[in-house]
Amino acid sequence: MKALNAEEVASRGRSPLLPIFLIVMVDVLGLTIILPLLPFYAERLGASPTVVGLLVSTYAACQLVAGPVLGQISDRMGRRPLLLVSQMGTFIGFLILAWAGSLWMVFLARVIDGLTAGNLSLAQAYISDVTRPEERAKSFGVIGVAFGIGFLIGPAISGFLSTFGYQYPIFMAAALSATSILSTYFLLPTAPVIPESERREGPPLPAGRRLRVLDWGNYATYFKRPVLAQLLWQFFSFAFAFAIFMSGFALFSERRFTWNGHPFGVKEVGYIFAYVGFLGIILQGGLIGRLVRIFGEEKLVTSGFISATAGFALIGFVYRLPGLLLASSIASFGTGVLRPALTSLITQRAGREEQGVVLGLTQSLMSIAQIIGPVIAGFLIDRGLLTTWALVGAAASFMGVAIERFRTAGAS
């Protein structure tokens, strides 16, 4: 009993932020290693761009269904056990993907990974459980930094390792996933399961309480509020444009650009994603805070949509690497400011006790966009409509501007 108490005291005395930082960064590294590789990997196994789009959508659909369930189970059983389950699902998915000899195995790998996907949300909920309310905002910055670093390094690793063979980046992702499991098991203290009544005493969980997929009544409630509905529709416009861009960019680049006489492959796409990740770190590393103080969230949202629209449209008309880098930079600025600015405005418009649910709603909207967007992107690229693909992304982004103008006109 004494040994148990001593272990519990030591567990409570350790700060969980360093393990959480390592766990999230390793998880994101694994995910971003797969990001530029998966379209080419599936294509080599006979997938058309349409099938690649369906593959990406399948993962998002499984995540949308399973995410709320994992969150609810973790409320009862604790975050750490479910985090381990989620990480093991990712690890198994990577191993199946590495040894996939046919497309159905690739789909199986993504289904398993999607049904257990919840690493980031569970990590956020864990931080909410073990930190005091006044420390949560600072603690959540840890996840943002880890995500930024992972998105910078992961695609570059994928691009480099792919030169030795497509399986090498996947095995690296699996090794990182295994490292994340070991880190969670050995380094992460067991967090107490906080009763709902106590959890409500502090600020709402920044992780967001996910709504059930068929819980249409709760969804409709928030879309009936004019100001909040406008922001939610704008968030969906951003998410939809982003999903079209991220899911279609690799196959678009393969068909549009060449480097040293050969079409763009995993290496070139991985380096482009790493460049975009680098721009994101600069933006999130302090620049976004200054822009908010100078211009405010509403002006940033408008400028973000205009920038993203211009960047996506320009991508459709460039045929050389310098033009692609310029267009990607413009689009990256737009998407980089949109998510934090829109999320901030949404939480400001919602009641204090509703913020967790509303943030969960934005995550669900992101998942829905990631289900629809890749299918459309794959369909267009499959038919050689490369410029149209980019313009559809631009049109989706422009809808965010149109929604703002419609609201302003209605108010006047």
SENU-604344 format. One line per field, with one value per residue (C-alpha): chain; residue number from 1; residue in one letter; x, y, z. Coordinates in Angstrom, 3 decimals, always signed. Layout:
BEGIN
cadena: c(A,...)
num: c(NUM,...)
residuo: c(a,...)
x: c(X,...)
y: c(Y,...)
z: c(Z,...)
//
This chain:
BEGIN
cadena: c(A,A,A,A,A,A,A,A,A,A,A,A,A,A,A,A,A,A,A,A,A,A,A,A,A,A,A,A,A,A,A,A,A,A,A,A,A,A,A,A,A,A,A,A,A,A,A,A,A,A,A,A,A,A,A,A,A,A,A,A,A,A,A,A,A,A,A,A,A,A,A,A,A,A,A,A,A,A,A,A,A,A,A,A,A,A,A,A,A,A,A,A,A,A,A,A,A,A,A,A,A,A,A,A,A,A,A,A,A,A,A,A,A,A,A,A,A,A,A,A,A,A,A,A,A,A,A,A,A,A,A,A,A,A,A,A,A,A,A,A,A,A,A,A,A,A,A,A,A,A,A,A,A,A,A,A,A,A,A,A,A,A,A,A,A,A,A,A,A,A,A,A,A,A,A,A,A,A,A,A,A,A,A,A,A,A,A,A,A,A,A,A,A,A,A,A,A,A,A,A,A,A,A,A,A,A,A,A,A,A,A,A,A,A,A,A,A,A,A,A,A,A,A,A,A,A,A,A,A,A,A,A,A,A,A,A,A,A,A,A,A,A,A,A,A,A,A,A,A,A,A,A,A,A,A,A,A,A,A,A,A,A,A,A,A,A,A,A,A,A,A,A,A,A,A,A,A,A,A,A,A,A,A,A,A,A,A,A,A,A,A,A,A,A,A,A,A,A,A,A,A,A,A,A,A,A,A,A,A,A,A,A,A,A,A,A,A,A,A,A,A,A,A,A,A,A,A,A,A,A,A,A,A,A,A,A,A,A,A,A,A,A,A,A,A,A,A,A,A,A,A,A,A,A,A,A,A,A,A,A,A,A,A,A,A,A,A,A,A,A,A,A,A,A,A,A,A,A,A,A,A,A,A,A,A,A,A,A,A,A,A,A,A,A,A,A,A,A,A,A,A,A,A,A,A,A,A,A,A,A,A,A)
num: c(1,2,3,4,5,6,7,8,9,10,11,12,13,14,15,16,17,18,19,20,21,22,23,24,25,26,27,28,29,30,31,32,33,34,35,36,37,38,39,40,41,42,43,44,45,46,47,48,49,50,51,52,53,54,55,56,57,58,59,60,61,62,63,64,65,66,67,68,69,70,71,72,73,74,75,76,77,78,79,80,81,82,83,84,85,86,87,88,89,90,91,92,93,94,95,96,97,98,99,100,101,102,103,104,105,106,107,108,109,110,111,112,113,114,115,116,117,118,119,120,121,122,123,124,125,126,127,128,129,130,131,132,133,134,135,136,137,138,139,140,141,142,143,144,145,146,147,148,149,150,151,152,153,154,155,156,157,158,159,160,161,162,163,164,165,166,167,168,169,170,171,172,173,174,175,176,177,178,179,180,181,182,183,184,185,186,187,188,189,190,191,192,193,194,195,196,197,198,199,200,201,202,203,204,205,206,207,208,209,210,211,212,213,214,215,216,217,218,219,220,221,222,223,224,225,226,227,228,229,230,231,232,233,234,235,236,237,238,239,240,241,242,243,244,245,246,247,248,249,250,251,252,253,254,255,256,257,258,259,260,261,262,263,264,265,266,267,268,269,270,271,272,273,274,275,276,277,278,279,280,281,282,283,284,285,286,287,288,289,290,291,292,293,294,295,296,297,298,299,300,301,302,303,304,305,306,307,308,309,310,311,312,313,314,315,316,317,318,319,320,321,322,323,324,325,326,327,328,329,330,331,332,333,334,335,336,337,338,339,340,341,342,343,344,345,346,347,348,349,350,351,352,353,354,355,356,357,358,359,360,361,362,363,364,365,366,367,368,369,370,371,372,373,374,375,376,377,378,379,380,381,382,383,384,385,386,387,388,389,390,391,392,393,394,395,396,397,398,399,400,401,402,403,404,405,406,407,408,409,410,411,412)
residuo: c(m,k,a,l,n,a,e,e,v,a,s,r,g,r,s,p,l,l,p,i,f,l,i,v,m,v,d,v,l,g,l,t,i,i,l,p,l,l,p,f,y,a,e,r,l,g,a,s,p,t,v,v,g,l,l,v,s,t,y,a,a,c,q,l,v,a,g,p,v,l,g,q,i,s,d,r,m,g,r,r,p,l,l,l,v,s,q,m,g,t,f,i,g,f,l,i,l,a,w,a,g,s,l,w,m,v,f,l,a,r,v,i,d,g,l,t,a,g,n,l,s,l,a,q,a,y,i,s,d,v,t,r,p,e,e,r,a,k,s,f,g,v,i,g,v,a,f,g,i,g,f,l,i,g,p,a,i,s,g,f,l,s,t,f,g,y,q,y,p,i,f,m,a,a,a,l,s,a,t,s,i,l,s,t,y,f,l,l,p,t,a,p,v,i,p,e,s,e,r,r,e,g,p,p,l,p,a,g,r,r,l,r,v,l,d,w,g,n,y,a,t,y,f,k,r,p,v,l,a,q,l,l,w,q,f,f,s,f,a,f,a,f,a,i,f,m,s,g,f,a,l,f,s,e,r,r,f,t,w,n,g,h,p,f,g,v,k,e,v,g,y,i,f,a,y,v,g,f,l,g,i,i,l,q,g,g,l,i,g,r,l,v,r,i,f,g,e,e,k,l,v,t,s,g,f,i,s,a,t,a,g,f,a,l,i,g,f,v,y,r,l,p,g,l,l,l,a,s,s,i,a,s,f,g,t,g,v,l,r,p,a,l,t,s,l,i,t,q,r,a,g,r,e,e,q,g,v,v,l,g,l,t,q,s,l,m,s,i,a,q,i,i,g,p,v,i,a,g,f,l,i,d,r,g,l,l,t,t,w,a,l,v,g,a,a,a,s,f,m,g,v,a,i,e,r,f,r,t,a,g,a,s)
x: c(+0.000,+2.851,+4.594,+1.396,+0.978,+4.570,+4.108,+0.936,+2.635,+5.584,+3.188,+1.356,+4.605,+5.800,+4.723,+2.846,+3.608,+6.980,+5.632,+2.561,+4.798,+6.907,+3.864,+2.017,+5.099,+5.931,+2.294,+2.154,+5.486,+4.043,+0.907,+2.740,+5.209,+2.234,+0.600,+2.646,+3.270,-0.204,-1.519,+1.560,+1.598,-2.049,-1.500,+1.322,-1.116,-3.512,-5.641,-7.036,-7.234,-10.924,-10.044,-7.312,-9.940,-12.197,-9.287,-8.742,-12.487,-12.753,-10.259,-12.135,-15.509,-14.202,-12.718,-16.006,-17.931,-15.396,-14.083,-17.058,-17.215,-13.541,-14.045,-17.043,-15.255,-12.243,-14.531,-15.292,-12.065,-9.493,-7.446,-4.253,-5.784,-7.720,-4.672,-2.753,-5.576,-5.595,-1.835,-1.830,-4.504,-2.294,+0.715,-1.196,-2.550,+0.966,+2.226,-0.653,-0.028,+3.681,+2.986,-0.060,+0.039,-3.302,-5.660,-8.064,-5.225,-4.550,-8.216,-8.125,-5.107,-6.812,-10.072,-8.236,-6.297,-9.455,-11.561,-8.911,-7.913,-8.153,-4.590,-4.704,-8.192,-7.370,-4.099,-6.009,-8.564,-5.722,-4.205,-7.598,-7.778,-4.370,-3.949,-5.618,-8.032,-5.718,-2.858,-4.739,-4.229,-0.468,-0.470,-2.362,+0.384,+2.529,+0.340,+0.470,+4.278,+4.521,+2.095,+4.042,+7.373,+5.863,+4.334,+7.670,+9.846,+7.473,+6.947,+10.654,+11.494,+8.960,+10.439,+13.967,+13.202,+10.975,+14.075,+15.042,+11.569,+7.986,+8.007,+10.802,+8.747,+5.919,+8.261,+9.638,+6.085,+5.439,+8.639,+7.613,+4.172,+5.781,+7.945,+4.813,+3.190,+6.249,+6.379,+2.726,+3.135,+6.350,+6.407,+2.804,+1.382,-2.063,-4.502,-7.513,-10.885,-12.500,-16.252,-18.338,-19.608,-16.065,-14.946,-17.535,-16.028,-13.180,-13.185,-14.705,-12.461,-10.510,-10.466,-14.161,-16.880,-17.704,-21.346,-22.673,-22.829,-26.635,-27.238,-28.798,-30.835,-27.751,-26.155,-29.238,-29.373,-26.101,-26.893,-30.091,-28.123,-27.403,-23.953,-22.702,-24.171,-22.268,-18.994,-19.714,-20.474,-17.280,-15.347,-16.811,-15.832,-12.271,-12.225,-13.663,-11.147,-8.294,-9.450,-9.605,-6.107,-4.421,-6.046,-5.477,-2.170,+0.091,-1.650,-2.139,+1.598,+2.479,+0.491,+1.439,+5.092,+8.435,+11.817,+15.041,+13.022,+10.650,+7.186,+6.830,+6.843,+6.835,+10.168,+9.113,+5.628,+7.100,+9.468,+6.647,+4.574,+7.604,+7.954,+4.295,+4.838,+7.795,+5.609,+3.013,+5.542,+6.530,+2.880,+1.917,+5.136,+4.047,+3.095,-0.584,-0.806,+0.571,-1.771,-4.760,-3.719,-3.267,-6.215,-8.568,-9.996,-12.774,-10.440,-8.032,-10.819,-11.683,-8.059,-7.450,-10.265,-9.129,-5.528,-6.532,-8.822,-6.076,-3.483,-5.666,-6.731,-3.136,-2.020,-4.321,-2.470,+1.205,+3.440,+6.852,+8.229,+8.751,+5.115,+4.013,+6.023,+4.561,+0.990,+1.495,+2.855,-0.195,-2.602,-0.637,-0.967,-4.714,-5.312,-2.803,-4.734,-8.231,-8.350,-7.179,-9.107,-12.363,-11.993,-11.426,-14.529,-16.655,-15.693,-16.404,-19.894,-20.796,-21.710,-19.012,-20.644,-21.090,-17.550,-16.514,-19.458,-18.994,-15.306,-16.308,-18.748,-15.919,-13.966,-16.983,-17.313,-13.641,-14.230,-17.260,-15.188,-12.455,-15.039,-16.514,-13.485,-11.150,-13.868,-14.412,-10.667,-10.027,-12.909,-11.647,-7.999,-9.006,-10.554,-7.570,-9.381,-6.345,-7.093,-10.726,-9.549,-7.694,-10.600,-13.060,-10.825,-10.688,-14.489,-14.934,-12.653,-14.412,-17.697,-16.265,-16.009,-19.488,-21.010,-19.454,-20.688,-24.191,-24.367,-23.151,-25.687,-28.476,-27.535,-27.576)
y: c(+0.000,+2.340,+1.564,+2.303,+5.618,+6.560,+5.734,+7.803,+10.771,+10.544,+10.275,+13.381,+15.241,+14.783,+17.379,+15.708,+18.468,+17.134,+13.606,+15.064,+17.240,+14.230,+12.015,+14.544,+15.471,+11.829,+11.121,+14.120,+13.123,+9.716,+11.217,+13.822,+11.243,+9.417,+12.612,+13.146,+9.418,+7.855,+9.073,+7.785,+4.538,+3.827,+4.842,+2.323,-0.379,+0.573,+3.293,+6.043,+9.602,+8.988,+5.921,+7.892,+10.494,+7.739,+6.377,+9.721,+10.128,+6.657,+7.588,+10.821,+9.038,+6.447,+9.214,+11.136,+8.060,+6.802,+10.110,+10.895,+7.276,+7.274,+10.569,+9.252,+6.028,+8.023,+10.068,+6.854,+4.856,+7.638,+9.277,+7.228,+3.782,+5.132,+7.053,+3.760,+2.061,+4.913,+4.764,+0.987,+1.281,+3.746,+1.436,-1.601,+0.501,+1.541,-2.064,-3.242,-0.305,-1.139,-4.736,-3.987,-5.951,-4.736,-1.802,-3.508,-3.790,-0.061,+0.625,-1.772,+0.035,+3.424,+2.087,+0.717,+3.956,+6.044,+4.041,+4.475,+8.031,+10.261,+10.853,+14.648,+15.025,+12.621,+14.431,+17.733,+16.195,+14.778,+18.243,+19.589,+16.888,+17.500,+21.277,+24.063,+26.270,+29.271,+27.190,+25.457,+28.053,+27.971,+24.179,+23.863,+25.854,+22.741,+20.827,+23.691,+23.767,+19.974,+20.001,+22.736,+20.957,+17.672,+19.210,+20.781,+17.690,+14.829,+15.570,+16.253,+12.855,+11.230,+12.948,+11.866,+8.236,+7.711,+7.874,+4.464,+2.962,+3.701,+1.293,+3.093,+6.174,+3.886,+1.823,+5.068,+6.179,+2.805,+3.112,+6.593,+5.249,+2.490,+5.122,+7.116,+4.042,+3.427,+7.094,+7.038,+3.816,+4.678,+8.494,+9.671,+9.768,+8.280,+11.188,+11.031,+10.801,+14.129,+13.965,+16.099,+18.200,+19.174,+19.681,+22.391,+24.551,+25.691,+26.889,+24.415,+21.764,+23.286,+19.831,+20.109,+17.591,+15.845,+15.490,+12.161,+11.769,+11.530,+14.134,+16.520,+18.371,+19.686,+20.653,+22.593,+24.515,+26.297,+26.935,+28.743,+31.554,+34.097,+35.328,+31.919,+30.241,+32.645,+31.767,+28.039,+28.225,+30.213,+27.584,+24.884,+26.918,+27.087,+23.383,+22.357,+24.419,+23.105,+19.490,+19.863,+21.341,+18.841,+15.745,+16.672,+18.508,+15.458,+14.037,+17.528,+18.204,+14.842,+15.772,+19.447,+19.875,+18.295,+18.380,+17.291,+15.829,+13.654,+14.334,+15.448,+12.516,+11.930,+13.711,+16.936,+16.995,+16.228,+19.178,+21.489,+20.407,+20.967,+24.485,+25.180,+23.786,+26.147,+29.105,+27.869,+27.812,+31.410,+32.447,+30.538,+31.366,+34.847,+36.608,+35.648,+37.226,+40.526,+40.493,+39.943,+42.847,+45.158,+44.188,+42.079,+38.641,+39.800,+41.643,+38.716,+36.350,+38.498,+38.903,+35.187,+34.144,+36.614,+35.388,+31.706,+32.318,+34.105,+31.455,+28.498,+30.151,+31.042,+27.433,+26.438,+28.654,+28.108,+25.579,+26.235,+25.749,+29.470,+30.187,+27.215,+28.394,+31.902,+30.617,+28.178,+30.976,+33.148,+30.260,+29.203,+32.648,+32.564,+29.136,+29.846,+32.827,+31.477,+28.557,+30.359,+33.553,+31.731,+29.445,+32.455,+34.231,+31.084,+30.640,+34.314,+34.053,+30.885,+30.838,+29.922,+26.588,+25.809,+26.331,+22.695,+21.512,+24.253,+23.417,+19.789,+20.915,+22.611,+19.337,+17.511,+20.105,+19.566,+15.815,+16.288,+18.526,+15.880,+13.302,+15.353,+17.342,+14.455,+12.728,+15.893,+16.484,+12.920,+13.033,+16.263,+15.203,+11.795,+13.587,+15.855,+18.955,+20.250,+23.959,+23.271,+21.447,+24.552,+26.851,+24.709,+25.118,+28.855,+28.998,+27.174,+29.712,+32.637,+31.451,+32.572,+36.129,+35.904,+34.771,+37.763,+40.183,+38.640,+39.091,+42.694,+43.510,+41.893,+43.856,+47.155)
z: c(+0.000,+0.894,-2.382,-4.235,-2.464,-3.156,-6.825,-6.947,-5.310,-7.711,-10.633,-9.545,-8.982,-12.532,-15.028,-17.901,-20.407,-21.584,-22.211,-23.928,-26.120,-27.143,-27.692,-29.844,-31.855,-32.580,-33.528,-35.862,-37.396,-38.221,-39.749,-41.813,-43.117,-44.660,-45.989,-49.198,-49.695,-49.580,-52.993,-54.826,-52.823,-53.650,-57.274,-57.591,-56.446,-59.226,-57.639,-59.835,-58.457,-57.712,-55.642,-53.864,-52.946,-51.613,-49.604,-47.879,-47.319,-45.780,-43.077,-42.313,-42.203,-39.742,-37.634,-37.600,-36.403,-33.868,-32.463,-30.199,-29.011,-28.004,-26.181,-24.237,-23.273,-22.113,-19.855,-17.965,-18.264,-18.300,-21.059,-20.838,-21.597,-24.588,-25.790,-25.822,-27.749,-30.287,-30.739,-31.133,-33.826,-35.687,-35.309,-36.632,-39.508,-40.502,-40.466,-42.668,-44.993,-45.264,-46.286,-48.428,-51.654,-52.946,-52.606,-50.204,-47.670,-48.027,-47.317,-44.346,-42.932,-43.198,-41.710,-38.650,-38.244,-38.695,-36.238,-33.553,-34.496,-31.467,-30.326,-30.454,-28.975,-26.147,-25.475,-25.259,-22.892,-20.779,-20.388,-19.326,-16.649,-15.083,-15.296,-13.368,-15.365,-15.343,-16.778,-19.596,-22.325,-21.832,-21.641,-24.918,-26.609,-26.162,-28.610,-31.115,-31.046,-31.361,-34.281,-36.077,-35.692,-36.828,-39.940,-40.843,-40.377,-41.281,-44.996,-45.446,-43.907,-46.211,-49.260,-48.353,-47.434,-50.473,-52.676,-51.222,-51.667,-50.695,-47.754,-45.923,-44.921,-43.740,-41.581,-40.147,-39.340,-37.675,-35.634,-34.496,-33.583,-31.503,-29.800,-28.999,-27.411,-25.231,-24.245,-23.209,-21.236,-19.415,-19.212,-18.990,-15.453,-14.937,-14.834,-12.534,-14.234,-13.362,-12.680,-15.031,-12.123,-11.156,-14.734,-15.229,-12.484,-14.751,-18.340,-20.788,-22.245,-25.134,-26.719,-27.428,-26.627,-29.887,-30.909,-32.113,-35.897,-35.943,-33.246,-35.773,-33.165,-31.392,-34.688,-35.785,-32.504,-33.208,-36.872,-35.874,-34.228,-37.002,-35.946,-34.821,-37.920,-40.171,-38.453,-38.605,-42.326,-42.827,-40.894,-43.147,-46.237,-44.958,-44.049,-47.420,-49.403,-47.251,-47.698,-51.478,-51.532,-49.189,-50.694,-54.331,-54.296,-54.654,-57.726,-59.190,-58.848,-60.408,-63.510,-63.712,-62.632,-63.451,-61.739,-63.457,-66.282,-64.248,-62.810,-59.220,-56.811,-53.067,-52.659,-54.339,-52.791,-49.363,-49.633,-50.727,-47.714,-45.477,-46.918,-46.154,-42.648,-42.187,-43.141,-40.671,-37.832,-38.584,-38.589,-35.445,-33.631,-32.643,-35.869,-35.598,-32.139,-33.414,-36.394,-34.090,-31.883,-34.877,-37.078,-34.955,-35.742,-38.092,-40.463,-40.345,-41.359,-44.371,-45.439,-44.814,-47.147,-49.825,-49.561,-49.641,-52.623,-54.543,-53.684,-54.671,-57.921,-58.805,-58.280,-61.125,-63.599,-62.727,-64.459,-62.875,-59.380,-58.543,-59.362,-57.283,-54.277,-54.590,-54.891,-52.011,-49.829,-50.482,-49.835,-46.749,-45.194,-45.772,-44.276,-41.507,-40.152,-40.834,-38.438,-35.263,-36.066,-36.851,-33.829,-31.589,-32.924,-32.597,-28.943,-28.288,-29.786,-27.863,-24.198,-21.709,-20.889,-24.610,-25.834,-25.486,-27.590,-30.192,-30.582,-30.985,-33.677,-35.587,-35.450,-36.850,-39.630,-40.431,-40.668,-42.941,-45.223,-45.296,-46.375,-49.227,-50.414,-51.359,-53.413,-55.464,-55.801,-56.966,-59.444,-61.065,-61.248,-62.616,-65.591,-66.153,-64.875,-63.016,-63.254,-62.369,-59.228,-58.081,-58.975,-57.013,-53.968,-54.634,-54.994,-51.688,-50.023,-51.705,-50.169,-46.833,-48.175,-49.714,-46.394,-44.644,-47.314,-47.198,-43.434,-43.679,-46.381,-44.350,-41.231,-43.122)
//
